[in-house]
Amino acid sequence: MLKILHNTRCRKSRETLAIIQESGSEVEIVEYLKDVPSADELRSILDMLALAPDQLLRKGESVFKENYKGKDLTDEEWIEAMVSNPVLIERPIVIKGDQAIIGRPPENVNELL
């Protein structure tokens, strides 16, 4: 079973979800802006993606520009920033077991199907 951290307002997230559904795979949809991942969940996702926290940030978001741009935070501080402001988390993220991908481009999800 796949899990997608999904934003219904994001075109790339909707396209990634459509690929999963068209494949016939079972998928758990987590609207991460409402059901925010914990710091531990984010650490686990970052490990699966082999990324540092600042590599998972959406730096174009106004929250980032207004509050974090130019700041040199620790990994834990970036994780806390994403938990406090989940709009900063890159999307969509698809998880299968101990593997994860970012669905940008949406076709990346084919690695997990």
MOWO-V574203 format. One record per residue. N is the residue number from 1. RES is the residue in three letters. SS is DSSP state (alpha for helix, beta for strand, coil for the rest). OMEGA is omega in whole degrees, 0 to 359 (none if undefined). NEAR is the number of other ideal C-beta (glycine too) atoms within 8 Angstrom. Layout:
BEGIN
n->N res->RES ss->SS omega->OMEGA near->NEAR
n->N res->RES ss->SS omega->OMEGA near->NEAR
END
This chain:
BEGIN
n->1 res->MET ss->coil omega->178 near->7
n->2 res->LEU ss->beta omega->173 near->12
n->3 res->LYS ss->beta omega->177 near->10
n->4 res->ILE ss->beta omega->170 near->17
n->5 res->LEU ss->beta omega->198 near->13
n->6 res->HIS ss->beta omega->171 near->13
n->7 res->ASN ss->coil omega->185 near->10
n->8 res->THR ss->coil omega->181 near->7
n->9 res->ARG ss->coil omega->184 near->3
n->10 res->CYS ss->coil omega->182 near->10
n->11 res->ARG ss->alpha omega->180 near->5
n->12 res->LYS ss->alpha omega->178 near->12
n->13 res->SER ss->alpha omega->178 near->14
n->14 res->ARG ss->alpha omega->180 near->9
n->15 res->GLU ss->alpha omega->178 near->10
n->16 res->THR ss->alpha omega->178 near->15
n->17 res->LEU ss->alpha omega->179 near->13
n->18 res->ALA ss->alpha omega->178 near->9
n->19 res->ILE ss->alpha omega->179 near->13
n->20 res->ILE ss->alpha omega->183 near->14
n->21 res->GLN ss->alpha omega->179 near->9
n->22 res->GLU ss->alpha omega->179 near->6
n->23 res->SER ss->alpha omega->182 near->7
n->24 res->GLY ss->coil omega->180 near->4
n->25 res->SER ss->coil omega->173 near->9
n->26 res->GLU ss->coil omega->182 near->5
n->27 res->VAL ss->beta omega->172 near->11
n->28 res->GLU ss->beta omega->181 near->8
n->29 res->ILE ss->beta omega->178 near->7
n->30 res->VAL ss->beta omega->176 near->10
n->31 res->GLU ss->beta omega->192 near->9
n->32 res->TYR ss->coil omega->176 near->14
n->33 res->LEU ss->coil omega->178 near->7
n->34 res->LYS ss->coil omega->181 near->5
n->35 res->ASP ss->coil omega->189 near->6
n->36 res->VAL ss->coil omega->177 near->8
n->37 res->PRO ss->coil omega->177 near->12
n->38 res->SER ss->coil omega->177 near->7
n->39 res->ALA ss->alpha omega->178 near->9
n->40 res->ASP ss->alpha omega->178 near->6
n->41 res->GLU ss->alpha omega->178 near->8
n->42 res->LEU ss->alpha omega->178 near->15
n->43 res->ARG ss->alpha omega->179 near->9
n->44 res->SER ss->alpha omega->178 near->8
n->45 res->ILE ss->alpha omega->179 near->14
n->46 res->LEU ss->alpha omega->176 near->12
n->47 res->ASP ss->alpha omega->180 near->7
n->48 res->MET ss->alpha omega->180 near->10
n->49 res->LEU ss->alpha omega->185 near->11
n->50 res->ALA ss->coil omega->179 near->4
n->51 res->LEU ss->coil omega->170 near->7
n->52 res->ALA ss->coil omega->182 near->7
n->53 res->PRO ss->alpha omega->182 near->12
n->54 res->ASP ss->alpha omega->177 near->8
n->55 res->GLN ss->alpha omega->180 near->6
n->56 res->LEU ss->coil omega->183 near->14
n->57 res->LEU ss->beta omega->171 near->13
n->58 res->ARG ss->coil omega->187 near->10
n->59 res->LYS ss->coil omega->177 near->7
n->60 res->GLY ss->coil omega->181 near->5
n->61 res->GLU ss->coil omega->180 near->9
n->62 res->SER ss->alpha omega->178 near->5
n->63 res->VAL ss->alpha omega->179 near->10
n->64 res->PHE ss->alpha omega->183 near->13
n->65 res->LYS ss->alpha omega->184 near->10
n->66 res->GLU ss->alpha omega->188 near->7
n->67 res->ASN ss->alpha omega->190 near->8
n->68 res->TYR ss->coil omega->184 near->12
n->69 res->LYS ss->coil omega->178 near->8
n->70 res->GLY ss->coil omega->180 near->3
n->71 res->LYS ss->coil omega->179 near->5
n->72 res->ASP ss->coil omega->183 near->2
n->73 res->LEU ss->coil omega->174 near->9
n->74 res->THR ss->coil omega->177 near->5
n->75 res->ASP ss->alpha omega->181 near->9
n->76 res->GLU ss->alpha omega->177 near->7
n->77 res->GLU ss->alpha omega->177 near->8
n->78 res->TRP ss->alpha omega->178 near->12
n->79 res->ILE ss->alpha omega->178 near->13
n->80 res->GLU ss->alpha omega->178 near->9
n->81 res->ALA ss->alpha omega->180 near->12
n->82 res->MET ss->alpha omega->177 near->14
n->83 res->VAL ss->alpha omega->180 near->12
n->84 res->SER ss->alpha omega->182 near->5
n->85 res->ASN ss->coil omega->187 near->9
n->86 res->PRO ss->alpha omega->176 near->10
n->87 res->VAL ss->alpha omega->178 near->8
n->88 res->LEU ss->alpha omega->183 near->12
n->89 res->ILE ss->beta omega->177 near->14
n->90 res->GLU ss->coil omega->184 near->8
n->91 res->ARG ss->coil omega->346 near->14
n->92 res->PRO ss->coil omega->173 near->14
n->93 res->ILE ss->beta omega->179 near->15
n->94 res->VAL ss->beta omega->184 near->17
n->95 res->ILE ss->beta omega->173 near->12
n->96 res->LYS ss->beta omega->182 near->9
n->97 res->GLY ss->coil omega->180 near->4
n->98 res->ASP ss->coil omega->178 near->3
n->99 res->GLN ss->beta omega->177 near->9
n->100 res->ALA ss->beta omega->175 near->10
n->101 res->ILE ss->beta omega->170 near->11
n->102 res->ILE ss->beta omega->183 near->12
n->103 res->GLY ss->coil omega->174 near->16
n->104 res->ARG ss->coil omega->1 near->7
n->105 res->PRO ss->coil omega->183 near->6
n->106 res->PRO ss->alpha omega->182 near->11
n->107 res->GLU ss->alpha omega->177 near->6
n->108 res->ASN ss->alpha omega->182 near->12
n->109 res->VAL ss->alpha omega->179 near->13
n->110 res->ASN ss->alpha omega->176 near->7
n->111 res->GLU ss->alpha omega->183 near->7
n->112 res->LEU ss->coil omega->183 near->9
n->113 res->LEU ss->coil omega->none near->8
END
